[in-house]
Amino acid sequence: MNYYEMTIAGINHKLPICRVTDDLYIGAFVIFGNAKLTVACARELLKIAPKYDYIITAEAKGIPLAHEMARQNGDESYFIARKYPKLYMTGVFETAVKSITTDKIQKLYLDTAEADKIKGKRILIIDDVISTGESLYALEKLVKKAGGATVGRMAVLAEGDARHMKDIIFLEPLPLFNPDGTVKK
């Protein structure tokens, strides 16, 4: 397996290069289980984050990052848009999303009790990697439906052309790759 080495939030990290299609490969950034990297990324993102009332992320890879950012900032809570409605939800808002790392349309759900807390608040959208921006825009739709105002869209990495998006804040760009592991031009 090929790897792409980079420094993220001051930490050297190796990303496995994984196939998406025959001619498109990505550097898989997995923050799960890496406490040191999660803490460092949260710290660096908070340094450049706009003023907010709550953080929201999509299930699942953004959860440890959102949790750590909220913990470091002293926030009492944060929100997770779920992939499936849960029995404990009092009602749901939903929106559809197509991600580069999934092969079908997914839905994201937000509990109406959480939506009540979001109403009239400044919401910061967090993700681990931004590729197409579709997950961020789906979260933004949920925030808008709930009556909140998105004040920022942040991620650890901006993959491929996402690094040129003017409406996101990120720590590092991440290139796309050819099948042989070389960086796509």
Backbone torsions as a table, in degrees:
resi	resn	phi	psi	omega
1	MET	NA	140.1	175.2
2	ASN	-86.8	151.8	177.7
3	TYR	-131.2	152.2	174.1
4	TYR	-114.4	121.9	-179.4
5	GLU	-97.3	134.8	178.1
6	MET	-153.0	163.4	176.0
7	THR	-102.5	125.6	-178.8
8	ILE	-126.2	120.9	-179.7
9	ALA	53.0	37.2	177.8
10	GLY	82.0	3.9	-177.9
11	ILE	-115.3	129.6	175.6
12	ASN	-72.6	134.1	-174.2
13	HIS	-142.9	142.1	177.2
14	LYS	-108.6	122.5	178.6
15	LEU	-103.5	124.6	175.3
16	PRO	-66.4	138.7	179.0
17	ILE	-90.7	120.7	-172.2
18	CYS	-121.5	146.0	-179.3
19	ARG	-74.3	132.0	170.1
20	VAL	-106.0	-50.0	173.0
21	THR	-136.0	179.0	-179.0
22	ASP	-58.2	-31.2	-178.0
23	ASP	-116.7	9.4	178.8
24	LEU	-130.9	123.3	176.8
25	TYR	-125.5	150.0	180.0
26	ILE	-124.6	156.9	171.0
27	GLY	-86.1	112.5	-174.7
28	ALA	-78.1	109.8	177.7
29	PHE	-95.2	111.3	-179.2
30	VAL	-118.5	109.9	-178.2
31	ILE	-85.7	-18.7	179.2
32	PHE	-52.7	132.4	173.8
33	GLY	81.6	-6.9	-178.8
34	ASN	-106.6	83.3	-175.0
35	ALA	-60.8	-43.5	-178.4
36	LYS	-60.6	-44.9	179.6
37	LEU	-67.7	-41.0	178.8
38	THR	-60.2	-46.9	179.8
39	VAL	-62.0	-44.3	-178.6
40	ALA	-66.8	-43.2	179.8
41	CYS	-64.7	-42.7	178.1
42	ALA	-60.5	-44.6	179.8
43	ARG	-59.6	-47.0	-177.4
44	GLU	-69.6	-36.9	177.2
45	LEU	-66.6	-40.0	179.2
46	LEU	-63.1	-30.0	178.3
47	LYS	-63.0	-28.0	-175.6
48	ILE	-116.3	6.7	-178.4
49	ALA	-75.0	142.9	171.9
50	PRO	-71.4	164.6	178.2
51	LYS	-65.5	133.1	-176.4
52	TYR	-143.9	165.1	174.0
53	ASP	-100.3	-40.6	-179.6
54	TYR	-141.3	154.8	172.3
55	ILE	-104.3	144.8	171.3
56	ILE	-131.8	145.1	174.9
57	THR	-141.8	166.0	175.4
58	ALA	-94.7	146.6	173.1
59	GLU	-63.2	127.2	21.1
60	ALA	-132.8	-33.6	-168.6
61	LYS	-68.7	-18.8	177.8
62	GLY	-83.0	-10.1	-174.2
63	ILE	-60.4	-51.5	-178.7
64	PRO	-62.1	-33.5	179.4
65	LEU	-69.0	-46.9	178.4
66	ALA	-61.7	-41.9	179.3
67	HIS	-61.3	-47.3	-177.1
68	GLU	-67.8	-37.6	176.8
69	MET	-63.3	-44.9	179.3
70	ALA	-62.6	-42.6	179.6
71	ARG	-62.0	-49.0	-178.7
72	GLN	-64.5	-32.1	-178.0
73	ASN	-86.7	-5.4	-179.4
74	GLY	77.4	19.9	178.6
75	ASP	-71.9	143.3	179.0
76	GLU	-79.6	-26.4	-179.1
77	SER	-156.2	167.5	174.2
78	TYR	-149.0	169.9	-174.4
79	PHE	-120.4	147.7	177.6
80	ILE	-125.0	120.5	172.1
81	ALA	-78.2	120.9	-173.5
82	ARG	-88.2	155.1	177.8
83	LYS	-79.7	-22.3	178.6
84	TYR	-140.3	145.5	174.9
85	PRO	-64.6	145.0	179.9
86	LYS	-109.0	154.5	-177.5
87	LEU	-58.9	-32.2	-177.3
88	TYR	-78.6	-8.1	-179.7
89	MET	-71.5	137.5	-177.6
90	THR	-80.9	-11.1	-179.0
91	GLY	165.9	168.3	-176.2
92	VAL	-137.8	148.3	162.7
93	PHE	-101.9	148.7	177.2
94	GLU	-141.8	157.6	173.8
95	THR	-151.8	157.5	-179.2
96	ALA	-99.4	151.5	179.4
97	VAL	-148.8	142.9	173.6
98	LYS	-119.4	115.5	-177.5
99	SER	-102.3	153.0	178.3
100	ILE	-64.8	-25.4	-176.2
101	THR	-97.0	4.6	174.3
102	THR	-124.9	151.8	-174.0
103	ASP	-97.0	8.7	-179.6
104	LYS	-148.1	167.4	175.9
105	ILE	-68.0	133.7	175.8
106	GLN	-115.2	163.6	173.5
107	LYS	-116.5	150.0	173.5
108	LEU	-118.0	139.3	-175.8
109	TYR	-124.3	141.5	176.0
110	LEU	-126.7	134.0	179.4
111	ASP	-66.9	138.7	179.3
112	THR	-63.6	-28.8	176.5
113	ALA	-64.7	-37.4	176.3
114	GLU	-71.3	-37.3	178.7
115	ALA	-59.8	-37.1	177.6
116	ASP	-60.8	-36.8	178.9
117	LYS	-72.8	-30.6	-178.3
118	ILE	-74.0	-30.5	-175.1
119	LYS	-52.5	124.1	177.7
120	GLY	77.3	6.0	-176.6
121	LYS	-105.5	160.3	176.2
122	ARG	-88.4	121.3	-173.2
123	ILE	-115.8	131.6	177.4
124	LEU	-104.9	121.4	-179.8
125	ILE	-91.1	129.7	-175.8
126	ILE	-123.3	141.3	171.5
127	ASP	-147.9	165.6	178.4
128	ASP	-77.7	-48.6	-179.2
129	VAL	-134.9	136.8	172.2
130	ILE	-106.0	123.0	178.1
131	SER	-108.7	-68.3	179.3
132	THR	-101.6	-17.0	-176.1
133	GLY	88.8	-3.6	-176.3
134	GLU	-61.2	-41.3	179.3
135	SER	-63.9	-41.6	178.6
136	LEU	-62.2	-44.2	-178.2
137	TYR	-68.5	-32.1	175.1
138	ALA	-65.8	-42.2	176.5
139	LEU	-62.9	-40.1	179.1
140	GLU	-62.0	-37.3	176.5
141	LYS	-62.1	-42.0	177.9
142	LEU	-63.1	-43.4	179.0
143	VAL	-60.3	-45.0	-179.8
144	LYS	-64.2	-43.9	177.6
145	LYS	-58.8	-34.5	-178.7
146	ALA	-81.2	-7.8	178.5
147	GLY	91.0	12.7	177.9
148	GLY	-92.6	169.5	178.3
149	ALA	-117.7	122.2	177.1
150	THR	-73.8	124.1	179.6
151	VAL	-106.2	-9.0	178.8
152	GLY	-175.0	154.8	176.3
153	ARG	-126.9	118.0	-173.7
154	MET	-130.8	151.8	174.0
155	ALA	-153.1	163.3	174.9
156	VAL	-69.4	-47.9	-175.9
157	LEU	-126.1	145.1	172.1
158	ALA	-112.1	115.7	-172.1
159	GLU	-94.4	135.1	176.1
160	GLY	60.4	-130.9	-177.6
161	ASP	-69.8	-12.4	178.9
162	ALA	-59.0	-25.8	-179.9
163	ARG	-62.7	-17.4	179.7
164	HIS	-93.3	-5.5	-179.7
165	MET	-67.9	128.8	-176.3
166	LYS	-82.9	-14.3	-174.6
167	ASP	-102.3	18.8	177.5
168	ILE	-127.4	156.1	175.7
169	ILE	-120.5	131.7	-178.1
170	PHE	-147.8	163.3	-178.9
171	LEU	-85.5	-44.4	-175.5
172	GLU	-144.1	147.4	171.6
173	PRO	-80.7	149.7	177.2
174	LEU	-127.4	119.8	-179.3
175	PRO	-73.4	167.6	169.6
176	LEU	-95.6	164.4	-171.8
177	PHE	-130.4	154.4	171.9
178	ASN	-84.3	166.1	179.6
179	PRO	-56.1	-27.9	-179.0
180	ASP	-85.6	3.2	177.9
181	GLY	91.8	-2.2	177.4
182	THR	-79.8	155.3	-178.8
183	VAL	-71.7	134.1	175.1
184	LYS	-68.4	141.3	177.9
185	LYS	-88.0	NA	NA
